[in-house]
């Protein structure tokens, strides 16, 4: 078995639980925040929906500058409806899946870098960066579950039952 096969299997496990969470994001509340320092519901749900596409970037590009010197900064994706959010999610998963399917373990051993204004802030083997992306994705999905609970949205089961879904 190859490393990329383990990542593809993990993507297959995480996709349906994330989809169930995103299906419940309420429309009409993109600016809602639980605290003034928190990110908005719209931003967070878009982040959770698009994170699988980060894998494509990590596999196919040598680096990413999140604040390039030329001033063209990252512009977050936004979705007007839950349907658009889910379509964006499916496209993001497809991009991540294709990148993993088309790569090799040898390539996943090569380094990928993250930069800020041209300065290297991370330089790690791609397989570690992809692995960390799955953890980061689960973290933000957990945040989203709190946002949904605070908006009185019944929570979907993720790794086990919730107070709202006792069985699978």
C-alpha atoms as one frame of an Amber mdcrd trajectory, in Angstrom:
protein
   0.000   0.000   0.000   1.200   3.485  -0.805   1.030   6.595   1.359  -1.261
   8.257  -1.157  -3.697   5.340  -0.746  -3.870   6.017   2.994  -4.629   9.679
   2.275  -7.285   8.750  -0.291  -8.916   6.433   2.262  -8.865   9.205   4.852
 -10.439  11.608   2.360 -13.123   8.984   1.706 -13.858   8.747   5.451 -13.852
  12.488   6.146 -15.879  13.584   3.101 -19.319  12.216   4.103 -19.107  13.482
   7.686 -18.041  16.910   6.486 -20.838  16.951   3.907 -23.391  16.183   6.642
 -22.068  19.114   8.657 -22.089  21.520   5.686 -25.639  20.504   4.712 -26.792
  22.020   7.998 -25.158  25.436   7.644 -28.034  27.919   7.897 -28.504  30.400
   5.090 -28.825  34.102   5.783 -26.294  34.206   8.635 -22.887  34.518   6.935
 -21.758  37.344   9.227 -22.752  35.630  12.503 -19.907  35.216  15.007 -19.935
  33.732  18.515 -17.432  36.397  19.603 -16.001  39.577  18.100 -12.591  37.887
  17.661 -14.078  34.821  15.967 -14.315  34.253  12.236 -17.758  34.554  10.698
 -20.011  31.580  10.024 -19.803  32.218   6.275 -16.011  32.349   6.291 -15.684
  29.266   8.514 -18.126  27.153   6.492 -16.378  28.154   3.243 -13.028  27.269
   4.815 -14.268  23.821   5.833 -15.751  23.307   2.358 -12.600  24.274   0.465
  -9.816  22.798   2.586  -9.596  19.536   0.598  -8.448  21.583  -2.402  -5.401
  22.655  -0.398  -4.087  19.151  -1.036  -4.008  19.916  -4.756  -1.812  22.953
  -4.135   0.507  21.041  -1.822   0.929  18.229  -4.309   1.170  20.209  -7.552
   2.989  23.420  -6.558   6.368  23.784  -4.845   5.190  26.517  -2.483   2.488
  28.963  -1.520   2.991  32.579  -0.500  -0.075  33.530   1.538   0.807  37.251
   1.477   2.930  37.885  -1.617   4.936  41.088  -1.837   2.992  42.198  -4.931
  -0.043  42.680  -2.705  -2.357  40.057  -4.219  -3.486  38.452  -1.002  -5.617
  35.404  -0.451  -9.272  36.123  -1.208 -11.531  33.706   0.640 -14.242  31.935
  -1.282 -17.782  32.802  -0.305 -20.992  30.951  -1.033 -24.432  32.588  -1.137
 -26.460  29.413  -0.517 -26.044  26.038   1.122 -26.368  24.478  -2.323 -23.417
  26.554  -3.587 -21.464  25.644  -0.446 -22.038  21.938  -1.110 -21.151  22.281
  -4.792 -17.948  24.073  -3.803 -17.216  21.310  -1.329 -17.681  18.556  -3.913
 -15.405  20.393  -6.355 -12.794  20.850  -3.628 -12.853  17.166  -2.703 -12.540
  16.220  -6.385  -9.476  18.445  -6.780  -7.790  17.000  -3.698  -8.675  13.451
  -4.717  -7.308  13.880  -8.249  -4.045  15.366  -6.988  -3.535  12.446  -4.613
  -4.488   9.842  -7.206  -2.074  11.349  -9.739   0.936  11.649  -7.439   3.535
   9.177  -6.210   4.945   8.403  -2.808   8.313   9.596  -4.057   6.808  13.003
  -4.832   5.064  13.118  -1.442   8.524  12.794   0.147   9.712  16.023  -1.518
   9.416  19.337   0.297   6.693  21.963   0.041   7.064  25.459   1.438   4.737
  28.091   2.829   5.853  31.677   2.602   4.636  35.003   3.937   5.784  38.014
   1.892   8.563  35.911   0.405   9.828  34.609   3.759   9.726  30.864   4.371
   7.611  30.051   7.428   7.326  26.298   6.826   9.348  23.810   4.794   8.243
  20.200   5.214   7.816  17.001   3.244   4.541  17.059   1.352   3.252  13.926
   3.080   3.497  15.683   6.457   1.793  18.803   5.146  -1.063  16.740   3.681
  -1.394  14.831   6.960  -1.513  18.124   8.889  -4.204  19.377   6.507  -6.523
  16.549   7.559  -5.979  17.484  11.221  -6.521  21.172  10.461  -9.707  20.295
   8.567 -11.059  18.301  11.535 -10.246  21.222  13.846 -12.241  23.703  11.766
 -15.074  21.216  11.321 -15.197  20.995  15.117 -15.394  24.785  15.304 -18.235
  24.682  12.813 -20.099  22.194  14.993 -19.961  24.688  17.868 -21.219  27.489
  15.607 -24.102  25.291  14.492 -24.978  24.325  18.072 -24.993  28.009  19.090
 -27.421  28.642  16.217 -29.720  25.836  17.454 -28.942  23.656  14.435 -29.160
  19.901  15.150 -25.695  18.383  14.873 -24.864  15.524  12.555 -22.832  12.653
  13.919 -19.180  12.867  13.024 -17.202  10.149  14.801 -20.065   9.007  16.961
 -23.589   9.944  17.965 -24.585  13.444  18.995 -27.400  14.575  21.273 -29.357
  15.171  18.056 -28.501  11.934  16.224 -28.269   9.023  18.597 -27.783   6.383
  15.922 -26.150   6.143  12.589
